[in-house]
Amino acid sequence: MHGFALLRRRKFIALPYSFIFYSSSASAYRHTLRNYDLTTCIATLQSCAQQQDLGKGRETHCYMLRNGLLDSPSSITSLINMYSKCNRIGYAFGIFNTASPDRNVFAYNATIASLVAHGQAEKGIELYREMREIGIIPDRFTFPCVIKGLSDLMNASEVKKAHGLVFKLELTLDVFVGSALINCYLKFGLMQEAEMLFDRLSTRDVVLWNSMVNGYAQTGQLDKALEVFREMCEVGVVPSRFTVTGVLSVFSEMDDLESGRAIHGFVVKIGYGSSVPICNALIDMYSKCKSMEDAFEIFATTEGKDLYSWNSIISAHESSGDYDATLRLFGKMLSRRVRPDLVTVTTVLPACSNLAALSHGKAIHSHILVSGNRYDTNDVLLNNAIMDMYVKCGSMRDALSVFENMRNKDVASWNIMIMGYAVHGYGNAALDFFRQMRDRRFRPDMVTFIGVLSACSHSGFLRQGREFLAQMESLYGVVPTVEHYTCIVDMLGRANQLKEAYEIARSMPFESNSVVWRALLAGSRLHGNVEIAEIALTKVLELDPGHCGSYVLISNAYVAAGRYDEVIDVRDLMRQKNVRKVPGCSWIELKDGVHAFINSDKTHPLSDRIYAELLSLTARLSEQGYVPGT
């Protein structure tokens, strides 16, 4: 029994030691397992943030909640980051608020970054001030987000205060903080501050160089932009695609085709030639430098054309005045199933206006209306463009419908309608709109009065026209310009008040231009006043000797007066000065597109049938006693 008792005692004694050993190992294992789980969860959350996998991120969050893994600052920061990257800013902010005892600089950084990235810069800056008040010191990751937020709020004075704190914390030379400050100063146009900071940075990556190039370009300091680009190349920084697009924009603005070609060669040499963004920049550069063949060649050879490629080439043709090609390219774009955007339609609509292609314009308007949320149908600029198209195509009814359905109107909206009614001869309607504009508390500007005076000119409202010119400055605060005086000269010329028109053209309070005298010349030709026409011609030839319209007007005036010798003299003068009359051009819109017809042109495939029909119509007119004026 004694031995058994001793064995039992030994066994009894051994059990506690065994239990102690087991308990200690289990605790350490659980601690290791917990750390392993926490590391795994944080890695998973980072992966979910990168892939924007909200579902898996929520599952991981639930697992961490069940297993008590939310008491670590790292887990809080990772959850905030995951929800932010998955566009759940409310959840991210909620995590931050529930973690008040464990808030550290990393949690604040993640939340500030989240708020700023999602357009809530004001809340982000409030958090930054809160962390400062409770004594948490910002670090090199805090300031880039804070500076970005202040930049979004356009608060330059607060940015300079943040810069002062950066200097105090000796973070000025940090590449991330320095880059954020430089980009912010560039946004505010504070080039001197940006340049000083840029020069102090010991580490300057290609992104920072690009920012300086683009910053100078955007503020119009094109020479400085090129200087920075050259310095960048000299210190051995390899230009990126963004560098190239920035430099090409500089040459576009400078109209420097040769330098643009040199960059094009450089692009091909370093292997960027197939980059779609660079091809788009090349199209823009060549078109602005008036080299349309090169622009179209780049476009034609670009593989994987995107919306910006189409917008660039369409805009290039519209800017060069080739409206027919603009509409053709737009049609091709639609046939390739590339969906237009706001830039596309606001580029194509003016082409419709210039060609009076009403059917095309209506089709674009219909596309906008049926495209759902793709376009903001309450956008003032878009509606103004549509309204302007209808006005220039002569459809005032459609223009009025757009105007009446606009929720938001600006002065330009009223101006378009006033000018539209004016040029189409609806003087009373134009002046009625002007009265309504004033009643609705819209302040007229100089464009408004060009429309009002044009209405008086086209409708023969001499008394009202004189009154508006006299009252512009005293009643409305708009100082008359040469354009307004031109409208008055045109008004008086149309009404055969040529002597008064001449006195106004001669004595206006600033230097006149060729347009004023051409208006007087047109009125003189209309009423056969050769004497004033000759005076006006002399002035026009002094100011704009290359304009063919002036010669045509005086020639027609001589023809009307039967002075054919002078007609011959005018034509001789045109030859001496190498002035050629621009041939008349007409457009007609048919189902298959817009057809252009130039005077005496026989390039159209159906020209024989067209001219035969014209001869037939002319013969019928002659039978009715019509004698054409030549």
C-alpha positions as CSV (number, residue, x, y, z in Angstrom):
1,M,0.0,0.0,0.0
2,H,2.8,2.3,0.8
3,G,4.3,1.9,-2.6
4,F,1.0,2.4,-4.2
5,A,0.4,5.4,-2.1
6,L,3.8,6.7,-3.1
7,L,3.1,6.1,-6.7
8,R,-0.2,7.9,-6.4
9,R,1.6,10.7,-4.6
10,R,4.2,10.9,-7.3
11,K,1.5,10.8,-9.9
12,F,-0.4,13.4,-8.1
13,I,2.7,15.5,-7.9
14,A,3.5,14.9,-11.6
15,L,0.0,16.0,-12.7
16,P,0.3,19.6,-11.7
17,Y,3.6,20.0,-13.4
18,S,2.3,18.4,-16.5
19,F,-0.8,20.7,-16.4
20,I,1.4,23.7,-15.9
21,F,3.5,22.8,-18.9
22,Y,0.5,22.1,-21.0
23,S,-1.2,25.4,-20.1
24,S,1.9,27.5,-20.8
25,S,2.3,25.9,-24.2
26,A,-1.4,26.4,-25.1
27,S,-1.2,30.0,-24.1
28,A,1.9,30.6,-26.2
29,Y,0.4,28.7,-29.1
30,R,-2.8,30.7,-28.9
31,H,-0.8,33.9,-28.8
32,T,1.3,32.8,-31.8
33,L,-1.9,31.7,-33.6
34,R,-3.5,35.1,-32.8
35,N,-0.5,37.0,-34.2
36,Y,-0.5,34.7,-37.3
37,D,-4.2,35.4,-37.8
38,L,-3.7,39.1,-37.4
39,T,-0.9,39.2,-39.9
40,T,-2.9,37.1,-42.3
41,C,-6.0,39.3,-41.9
42,I,-4.1,42.5,-42.4
43,A,-2.5,41.0,-45.6
44,T,-6.0,39.9,-46.7
45,L,-7.4,43.4,-46.1
46,Q,-4.6,45.0,-48.1
47,S,-5.3,42.6,-51.0
48,C,-9.0,43.4,-50.8
49,A,-8.2,47.1,-50.9
50,Q,-6.0,46.7,-54.0
51,Q,-8.6,44.6,-55.8
52,Q,-11.6,46.5,-54.4
53,D,-13.1,43.2,-53.1
54,L,-15.6,44.5,-50.6
55,G,-17.3,41.1,-50.1
56,K,-14.1,39.4,-48.9
57,G,-13.1,42.5,-47.0
58,R,-16.3,42.3,-45.0
59,E,-15.8,38.6,-44.3
60,T,-12.4,39.3,-43.0
61,H,-13.8,42.1,-40.8
62,C,-16.4,39.7,-39.3
63,Y,-13.7,37.1,-38.6
64,M,-11.5,39.7,-36.9
65,L,-14.5,40.8,-34.8
66,R,-15.4,37.2,-33.7
67,N,-11.8,36.4,-32.8
68,G,-10.9,39.6,-31.0
69,L,-8.5,40.9,-33.5
70,L,-9.7,44.5,-33.6
71,D,-7.7,45.9,-30.6
72,S,-4.6,46.4,-32.8
73,P,-3.9,49.9,-34.3
74,S,-2.7,48.0,-37.5
75,S,-6.1,46.3,-37.8
76,I,-8.0,49.6,-37.5
77,T,-5.8,51.3,-40.1
78,S,-6.1,48.3,-42.5
79,L,-9.9,48.3,-42.2
80,I,-10.1,52.0,-42.8
81,N,-7.9,51.7,-45.9
82,M,-9.9,48.7,-47.2
83,Y,-13.3,50.4,-46.9
84,S,-12.0,53.6,-48.3
85,K,-10.5,51.8,-51.4
86,C,-13.9,50.0,-51.8
87,N,-15.7,53.3,-51.9
88,R,-17.4,52.8,-48.5
89,I,-16.2,56.0,-46.9
90,G,-19.1,55.9,-44.3
91,Y,-17.8,52.5,-43.0
92,A,-14.2,53.7,-43.0
93,F,-15.2,56.8,-40.9
94,G,-17.3,54.5,-38.6
95,I,-14.3,52.3,-37.9
96,F,-12.3,55.4,-37.1
97,N,-15.0,56.7,-34.7
98,T,-15.3,53.4,-32.8
99,A,-11.6,53.1,-32.3
100,S,-11.2,56.3,-30.2
101,P,-8.9,54.7,-27.5
102,D,-6.5,53.3,-30.2
103,R,-6.4,56.3,-32.5
104,N,-2.8,57.0,-33.5
105,V,-1.1,58.9,-36.3
106,F,-1.6,55.9,-38.7
107,A,-5.4,55.8,-38.1
108,Y,-5.6,59.5,-38.6
109,N,-3.5,59.3,-41.8
110,A,-5.7,56.6,-43.2
111,T,-9.0,58.4,-42.5
112,I,-7.7,61.8,-43.7
113,A,-6.5,60.2,-46.9
114,S,-9.8,58.4,-47.3
115,L,-11.8,61.6,-46.9
116,V,-9.6,63.7,-49.2
117,A,-9.6,61.0,-51.9
118,H,-13.5,60.9,-51.8
119,G,-14.0,64.7,-52.2
120,Q,-14.6,65.4,-48.5
121,A,-11.5,67.5,-48.0
122,E,-13.2,69.8,-45.5
123,K,-13.8,66.8,-43.1
124,G,-10.3,65.6,-43.7
125,I,-8.8,69.0,-42.7
126,E,-11.1,69.0,-39.5
127,L,-9.5,65.6,-38.5
128,Y,-6.0,67.0,-39.1
129,R,-6.8,69.9,-36.8
130,E,-8.2,67.5,-34.2
131,M,-5.1,65.3,-34.2
132,R,-3.0,68.5,-33.7
133,E,-5.1,69.6,-30.8
134,I,-4.8,66.3,-29.0
135,G,-1.0,66.3,-29.4
136,I,-0.5,63.7,-32.2
137,I,2.4,64.8,-34.3
138,P,1.9,64.5,-38.1
139,D,4.4,62.5,-40.1
140,R,5.6,62.3,-43.7
141,F,2.5,60.4,-44.6
142,T,0.1,63.0,-43.1
143,F,1.2,66.1,-45.0
144,P,0.7,64.9,-48.6
145,C,-3.0,64.2,-47.9
146,V,-3.5,67.4,-45.9
147,I,-1.8,69.5,-48.5
148,K,-3.9,67.8,-51.2
149,G,-7.1,68.6,-49.2
150,L,-6.1,72.2,-48.7
151,S,-5.3,72.4,-52.4
152,D,-8.8,71.1,-53.2
153,L,-10.3,73.7,-50.9
154,M,-8.1,76.4,-52.6
155,N,-6.8,77.5,-49.3
156,A,-3.3,78.9,-50.1
157,S,-2.8,80.6,-46.7
158,E,-3.4,77.3,-44.8
159,V,-1.0,75.5,-47.2
160,K,1.7,78.0,-46.3
161,K,1.0,77.3,-42.6
162,A,1.3,73.6,-43.2
163,H,4.6,74.3,-45.1
164,G,5.8,76.1,-42.0
165,L,5.1,73.0,-39.8
166,V,6.8,70.8,-42.4
167,F,9.9,72.9,-42.1
168,K,9.7,72.8,-38.3
169,L,9.5,69.0,-38.3
170,E,12.4,68.8,-40.8
171,L,10.3,67.1,-43.4
172,T,10.9,69.7,-46.2
173,L,13.3,67.5,-48.0
174,D,11.1,64.4,-48.0
175,V,10.2,63.7,-51.6
176,F,6.6,62.9,-51.0
177,V,5.9,66.0,-48.8
178,G,8.0,68.2,-51.2
179,S,6.1,66.8,-54.2
180,A,2.8,67.5,-52.6
181,L,3.8,71.1,-51.8
182,I,5.1,71.7,-55.2
183,N,2.0,70.4,-57.0
184,C,-0.1,72.5,-54.7
185,Y,1.9,75.7,-55.4
186,L,1.7,74.9,-59.1
187,K,-2.1,74.6,-58.9
188,F,-2.3,78.0,-57.2
189,G,0.1,79.4,-59.9
190,L,2.7,80.2,-57.2
191,M,5.6,79.4,-59.5
192,Q,8.3,81.1,-57.4
193,E,7.4,79.1,-54.3
194,A,7.3,75.9,-56.3
195,E,10.6,76.6,-58.0
196,M,12.4,77.4,-54.7
197,L,11.2,74.2,-53.1
198,F,12.0,72.2,-56.3
199,D,15.6,73.5,-56.2
200,R,16.0,72.4,-52.6
201,L,15.0,68.8,-53.0
202,S,17.9,66.5,-53.3
203,T,15.8,63.6,-54.7
204,R,13.6,64.6,-57.7
205,D,11.9,61.8,-59.6
206,V,10.4,62.0,-63.1
207,V,6.9,62.8,-61.7
208,L,8.2,65.9,-60.0
209,W,10.0,67.0,-63.2
210,N,6.8,66.5,-65.1
211,S,4.9,68.6,-62.6
212,M,7.3,71.5,-63.1
213,V,7.1,71.2,-66.9
214,N,3.3,71.1,-66.9
215,G,3.1,73.8,-64.2
216,Y,5.1,76.3,-66.3
217,A,3.1,75.3,-69.4
218,Q,-0.2,75.9,-67.7
219,T,0.8,79.3,-66.4
220,G,1.9,80.4,-69.9
221,Q,5.6,80.4,-69.0
222,L,6.5,78.2,-72.0
223,D,10.2,79.1,-72.2
224,K,10.6,78.1,-68.5
225,A,8.8,74.8,-69.3
226,L,11.3,74.0,-72.0
227,E,14.2,75.1,-69.8
228,V,13.1,72.6,-67.1
229,F,12.7,69.9,-69.8
230,R,16.2,70.5,-71.1
231,E,17.7,70.5,-67.5
232,M,15.8,67.2,-66.8
233,C,17.4,65.6,-69.9
234,E,20.8,67.0,-68.9
235,V,20.8,65.4,-65.4
236,G,19.9,62.0,-66.9
237,V,16.2,61.7,-65.9
238,V,14.6,59.7,-68.7
239,P,11.4,61.5,-69.8
240,S,8.2,59.5,-69.3
241,R,5.1,59.6,-71.5
242,F,3.7,62.3,-69.3
243,T,6.8,64.4,-69.9
244,V,6.3,64.0,-73.7
245,T,2.7,65.0,-73.6
246,G,3.5,68.1,-71.5
247,V,6.3,69.2,-73.8
248,L,4.1,68.7,-76.9
249,S,1.4,70.9,-75.3
250,V,4.1,73.6,-75.0
251,F,5.0,73.4,-78.7
252,S,1.3,73.4,-79.6
253,E,0.8,76.7,-77.8
254,M,4.0,78.1,-79.3
255,D,3.0,77.0,-82.8
256,D,6.5,75.5,-83.1
257,L,6.1,72.8,-85.7
258,E,9.8,72.0,-86.1
259,S,10.4,71.4,-82.4
260,G,7.2,69.4,-82.3
261,R,8.5,67.2,-85.2
262,A,11.8,66.8,-83.2
263,I,9.9,65.5,-80.2
264,H,7.9,63.2,-82.5
265,G,11.2,61.7,-83.7
266,F,12.4,61.4,-80.1
267,V,9.1,59.6,-79.2
268,V,9.7,57.0,-82.0
269,K,13.3,56.6,-81.0
270,I,12.6,55.7,-77.3
271,G,9.6,53.5,-78.2
272,Y,6.7,55.6,-77.1
273,G,5.3,55.9,-80.6
274,S,2.5,53.4,-80.1
275,S,1.3,55.0,-76.9
276,V,-2.3,56.2,-77.5
277,P,-2.0,59.3,-75.1
278,I,1.1,60.4,-76.9
279,C,-0.5,59.9,-80.3
280,N,-3.4,62.0,-79.1
281,A,-0.9,64.7,-78.0
282,L,0.8,64.6,-81.4
283,I,-2.6,64.9,-83.2
284,D,-3.3,68.0,-81.1
285,M,0.2,69.5,-81.7
286,Y,0.1,69.0,-85.5
287,S,-3.4,70.4,-85.8
288,K,-2.7,73.5,-83.8
289,C,0.4,74.0,-85.9
290,K,-1.8,73.9,-89.0
291,S,-0.3,70.6,-90.3
292,M,-3.5,68.7,-90.8
293,E,-2.0,66.0,-93.0
294,D,0.4,65.0,-90.3
295,A,-2.4,65.0,-87.7
296,F,-4.6,62.8,-89.8
297,E,-1.7,60.4,-90.6
298,I,-1.0,60.0,-86.9
299,F,-4.7,59.3,-86.3
300,A,-4.9,56.8,-89.1
301,T,-1.9,54.8,-87.9
302,T,-2.9,54.8,-84.2
303,E,-3.9,51.4,-83.0
304,G,-6.5,51.1,-80.3
305,K,-7.9,54.5,-80.8
306,D,-9.8,55.7,-77.8
307,L,-12.4,58.4,-77.3
308,Y,-9.7,61.1,-76.9
309,S,-8.2,60.1,-80.2
310,W,-11.5,60.7,-82.0
311,N,-12.1,63.9,-80.0
312,S,-8.6,65.2,-80.9
313,I,-9.0,64.6,-84.7
314,I,-12.6,65.9,-84.8
315,S,-11.6,69.0,-82.8
316,A,-8.7,69.5,-85.2
317,H,-10.9,69.6,-88.3
318,E,-13.5,71.8,-86.6
319,S,-10.8,74.3,-85.5
320,S,-9.4,74.4,-89.0
321,G,-12.8,75.2,-90.5
322,D,-13.3,71.8,-92.3
323,Y,-16.8,71.3,-91.0
324,D,-17.7,68.8,-93.6
325,A,-14.8,66.5,-92.5
326,T,-15.8,67.1,-88.9
327,L,-19.3,65.6,-89.5
328,R,-17.8,62.7,-91.6
329,L,-15.4,61.8,-88.8
330,F,-18.2,62.0,-86.3
331,G,-20.2,59.5,-88.4
332,K,-17.2,57.2,-88.6
333,M,-16.8,57.4,-84.9
334,L,-20.4,56.3,-84.3
335,S,-20.0,53.5,-86.8
336,R,-17.1,52.1,-84.8
337,R,-19.3,52.1,-81.8
338,V,-17.3,54.7,-79.9
339,R,-19.7,56.5,-77.6
340,P,-19.3,60.3,-77.8
341,D,-19.0,62.4,-74.7
342,L,-19.6,66.1,-73.8
343,V,-16.4,67.2,-75.5
344,T,-17.5,65.4,-78.7
345,V,-20.9,66.9,-79.0
346,T,-19.8,70.4,-78.1
347,T,-17.2,70.2,-80.9
348,V,-19.6,68.7,-83.5
349,L,-22.5,71.1,-82.8
350,P,-20.6,74.2,-84.0
351,A,-19.8,72.3,-87.2
352,C,-23.6,71.7,-87.7
353,S,-24.1,75.4,-87.1
354,N,-21.6,76.5,-89.7
355,L,-23.0,74.1,-92.3
356,A,-26.6,74.8,-91.3
357,A,-26.9,71.0,-91.0
358,L,-30.1,71.0,-89.1
359,S,-30.8,67.3,-89.4
360,H,-27.4,66.4,-88.1
361,G,-27.8,68.8,-85.2
362,K,-31.2,67.4,-84.3
363,A,-29.8,63.9,-84.4
364,I,-27.1,64.9,-81.9
365,H,-29.7,66.6,-79.7
366,S,-31.8,63.4,-79.8
367,H,-28.7,61.4,-78.9
368,I,-28.1,63.6,-75.8
369,L,-31.7,63.3,-74.7
370,V,-31.9,59.5,-74.9
371,S,-28.4,58.8,-73.4
372,G,-29.7,58.8,-69.9
373,N,-27.1,60.0,-67.3
374,R,-24.2,60.1,-69.8
375,Y,-24.9,63.9,-70.2
376,D,-26.1,66.4,-67.7
377,T,-29.1,67.8,-69.6
378,N,-29.2,70.7,-67.1
379,D,-25.7,71.8,-68.0
380,V,-25.9,75.4,-69.1
381,L,-22.9,75.2,-71.5
382,L,-24.3,72.1,-73.3
383,N,-27.8,73.7,-73.6
384,N,-26.3,76.9,-74.9
385,A,-24.4,75.0,-77.6
386,I,-27.6,73.2,-78.7
387,M,-29.5,76.4,-78.7
388,D,-26.8,78.2,-80.7
389,M,-26.9,75.4,-83.3
390,Y,-30.6,75.8,-83.8
391,V,-30.3,79.5,-84.0
392,K,-27.6,79.3,-86.7
393,C,-29.5,76.7,-88.6
394,G,-32.5,79.1,-88.7
395,S,-34.8,77.0,-86.5
396,M,-35.8,79.6,-83.9
397,R,-38.8,77.5,-82.8
398,D,-36.4,74.7,-81.7
399,A,-34.1,77.2,-80.1
400,L,-36.9,78.7,-78.1
401,S,-38.1,75.2,-77.0
402,V,-34.6,74.5,-75.6
403,F,-34.5,77.9,-73.9
404,E,-37.8,77.5,-72.2
405,N,-36.9,74.0,-70.9
406,M,-33.6,75.1,-69.4
407,R,-33.7,74.9,-65.6
408,N,-30.6,77.1,-65.4
409,K,-29.8,80.0,-67.7
410,D,-27.0,82.5,-67.8
411,V,-26.4,85.7,-69.6
412,A,-25.1,83.8,-72.6
413,S,-28.4,81.9,-72.9
414,W,-30.3,85.2,-73.3
415,N,-27.6,86.6,-75.6
416,I,-28.0,83.6,-78.0
417,M,-31.7,84.1,-78.3
418,I,-31.5,87.9,-78.7
419,M,-28.8,87.6,-81.4
420,G,-30.8,84.8,-83.1
421,Y,-33.9,86.8,-83.4
422,A,-31.8,89.9,-84.5
423,V,-30.0,88.2,-87.4
424,H,-33.2,86.5,-88.6
425,G,-35.0,89.9,-88.8
426,Y,-37.3,89.4,-85.7
427,G,-36.4,92.8,-84.2
428,N,-39.4,93.1,-82.0
429,A,-38.9,89.6,-80.5
430,A,-35.2,90.4,-79.9
431,L,-36.0,93.6,-78.0
432,D,-38.8,91.8,-76.1
433,F,-36.3,89.2,-74.9
434,F,-34.0,92.0,-73.9
435,R,-36.8,93.4,-71.7
436,Q,-37.5,90.0,-70.2
437,M,-33.8,89.5,-69.5
438,R,-33.7,92.8,-67.5
439,D,-37.0,91.9,-65.7
440,R,-35.4,88.5,-64.6
441,R,-32.5,90.4,-63.1
442,F,-29.9,89.3,-65.6
443,R,-27.2,92.0,-66.1
444,P,-26.7,92.7,-69.9
445,D,-23.1,92.7,-71.1
446,M,-21.3,93.9,-74.3
447,V,-22.5,90.9,-76.2
448,T,-26.1,91.5,-75.3
449,F,-25.9,95.0,-76.8
450,I,-24.3,93.7,-80.0
451,G,-27.4,91.6,-80.4
452,V,-29.8,94.4,-79.4
453,L,-28.1,96.9,-81.8
454,S,-28.0,94.2,-84.6
455,A,-31.8,93.8,-84.1
456,C,-32.3,97.5,-84.5
457,S,-30.0,97.4,-87.7
458,H,-31.8,94.5,-89.3
459,S,-35.3,95.8,-88.5
460,G,-34.7,99.5,-89.2
461,F,-35.3,100.7,-85.6
462,L,-33.2,103.8,-85.9
463,R,-34.5,105.7,-82.9
464,Q,-34.2,102.7,-80.6
465,G,-30.7,102.0,-81.8
466,R,-29.5,105.5,-81.1
467,E,-31.1,105.4,-77.7
468,F,-29.5,102.1,-76.7
469,L,-26.0,103.4,-77.8
470,A,-26.5,106.6,-75.7
471,Q,-27.8,104.7,-72.6
472,M,-25.4,101.7,-72.6
473,E,-22.9,103.1,-70.2
474,S,-25.2,105.4,-68.1
475,L,-28.0,102.9,-67.5
476,Y,-26.3,99.5,-67.8
477,G,-22.6,100.2,-67.1
478,V,-21.5,98.8,-70.4
479,V,-18.9,100.9,-72.2
480,P,-19.5,101.0,-76.0
481,T,-16.8,99.3,-78.1
482,V,-15.9,99.4,-81.8
483,E,-18.3,96.5,-82.3
484,H,-21.3,98.5,-81.1
485,Y,-20.4,101.4,-83.3
486,T,-20.1,99.0,-86.2
487,C,-23.7,98.0,-85.6
488,I,-24.8,101.6,-85.6
489,V,-22.9,102.4,-88.8
490,D,-24.5,99.3,-90.4
491,M,-27.9,100.3,-89.1
492,L,-27.6,103.8,-90.6
493,G,-26.1,102.5,-93.8
494,R,-29.0,100.1,-94.4
495,A,-31.4,103.0,-93.7
496,N,-29.6,105.3,-96.3
497,Q,-28.4,107.6,-93.6
498,L,-24.9,107.5,-95.1
499,K,-23.7,110.9,-94.0
500,E,-24.5,110.3,-90.4
501,A,-23.0,106.8,-90.7
502,Y,-19.8,108.4,-92.1
503,E,-19.6,111.0,-89.3
504,I,-19.9,108.2,-86.7
505,A,-17.2,106.1,-88.4
506,R,-14.9,109.1,-88.6
507,S,-15.4,110.5,-85.1
508,M,-15.9,107.5,-82.8
509,P,-13.9,107.9,-79.5
510,F,-11.3,105.2,-80.4
511,E,-9.5,104.0,-83.5
512,S,-11.8,102.4,-86.0
513,N,-11.1,99.1,-87.8
514,S,-11.7,97.8,-91.3
515,V,-15.0,96.2,-90.3
516,V,-16.5,99.6,-89.5
517,W,-15.5,101.0,-92.9
518,R,-16.6,97.8,-94.7
519,A,-20.1,98.2,-93.1
520,L,-20.2,101.8,-94.5
521,L,-19.0,100.5,-97.8
522,A,-21.8,97.9,-97.9
523,G,-24.4,100.6,-97.1
524,S,-23.0,102.9,-99.8
525,R,-23.0,100.1,-102.4
526,L,-26.6,99.2,-101.4
527,H,-27.8,102.7,-102.1
528,G,-25.5,103.5,-105.0
529,N,-23.5,106.3,-103.2
530,V,-20.2,106.0,-105.0
531,E,-18.7,109.0,-103.3
532,I,-18.9,107.7,-99.8
533,A,-18.1,104.2,-101.1
534,E,-14.8,105.5,-102.4
535,I,-13.9,107.1,-99.1
536,A,-14.8,103.9,-97.2
537,L,-12.7,101.9,-99.7
538,T,-9.7,104.1,-99.1
539,K,-9.9,103.5,-95.4
540,V,-10.5,99.7,-95.8
541,L,-7.4,99.4,-98.1
542,E,-5.3,101.2,-95.5
543,L,-6.4,98.9,-92.7
544,D,-7.0,95.5,-94.5
545,P,-5.7,95.6,-98.1
546,G,-5.9,91.8,-98.5
547,H,-9.6,91.4,-97.9
548,C,-11.3,90.5,-101.2
549,G,-14.8,91.5,-100.0
550,S,-14.0,95.2,-100.1
551,Y,-13.0,95.1,-103.7
552,V,-16.1,93.2,-104.6
553,L,-18.3,95.8,-102.8
554,I,-16.8,98.8,-104.6
555,S,-16.8,97.0,-107.9
556,N,-20.5,96.3,-107.5
557,A,-21.1,100.0,-106.6
558,Y,-19.3,101.1,-109.8
559,V,-21.4,98.6,-111.8
560,A,-24.6,100.0,-110.3
561,A,-23.5,103.5,-111.2
562,G,-22.6,102.4,-114.8
563,R,-18.9,103.3,-114.3
564,Y,-17.4,100.2,-115.9
565,D,-13.9,101.7,-116.4
566,E,-13.5,101.9,-112.6
567,V,-14.6,98.3,-112.4
568,I,-11.7,97.3,-114.6
569,D,-9.4,99.5,-112.5
570,V,-10.5,97.6,-109.4
571,R,-9.8,94.3,-110.9
572,D,-6.4,95.4,-112.0
573,L,-5.7,96.6,-108.5
574,M,-6.7,93.2,-107.2
575,R,-4.2,91.5,-109.5
576,Q,-1.5,93.9,-108.5
577,K,-2.0,93.2,-104.8
578,N,-2.4,89.5,-105.5
579,V,-5.9,89.6,-104.0
580,R,-8.1,86.7,-105.1
581,K,-11.9,86.5,-104.6
582,V,-12.8,83.6,-102.4
583,P,-15.3,81.6,-104.5
584,G,-18.8,81.4,-103.2
585,C,-19.7,78.1,-101.4
586,S,-23.0,76.6,-100.5
587,W,-24.0,73.5,-98.6
588,I,-27.1,71.4,-98.9
589,E,-28.1,68.7,-96.4
590,L,-29.4,65.5,-97.8
591,K,-30.1,62.1,-96.3
592,D,-26.6,60.8,-97.2
593,G,-24.9,63.8,-95.6
594,V,-23.9,67.4,-96.3
595,H,-22.8,68.3,-99.9
596,A,-20.6,71.3,-100.5
597,F,-20.9,73.3,-103.8
598,I,-18.3,75.9,-104.8
599,N,-19.0,78.4,-107.5
600,S,-18.2,76.9,-111.0
601,D,-17.1,73.7,-109.3
602,K,-17.5,70.5,-111.4
603,T,-15.9,68.0,-109.0
604,H,-19.2,66.7,-107.8
605,P,-20.1,63.3,-109.4
606,L,-23.5,64.6,-110.4
607,S,-22.3,68.0,-111.6
608,D,-23.6,67.6,-115.2
609,R,-27.1,66.9,-114.0
610,I,-27.0,69.7,-111.4
611,Y,-25.9,72.3,-114.0
612,A,-28.5,71.0,-116.5
613,E,-31.2,71.5,-113.8
614,L,-29.9,75.0,-113.1
615,L,-30.0,76.0,-116.8
616,S,-33.6,74.7,-116.9
617,L,-34.5,76.8,-113.9
618,T,-32.8,79.9,-115.3
619,A,-34.7,79.5,-118.6
620,R,-38.0,79.3,-116.8
621,L,-37.1,82.5,-114.8
622,S,-36.2,84.3,-118.0
623,E,-39.6,83.3,-119.5
624,Q,-41.2,85.1,-116.6
625,G,-39.2,88.3,-117.4
626,Y,-36.4,87.8,-114.8
627,V,-33.2,89.6,-115.7
628,P,-30.2,88.5,-113.4
629,G,-28.1,91.2,-111.9
630,T,-24.5,90.7,-112.8
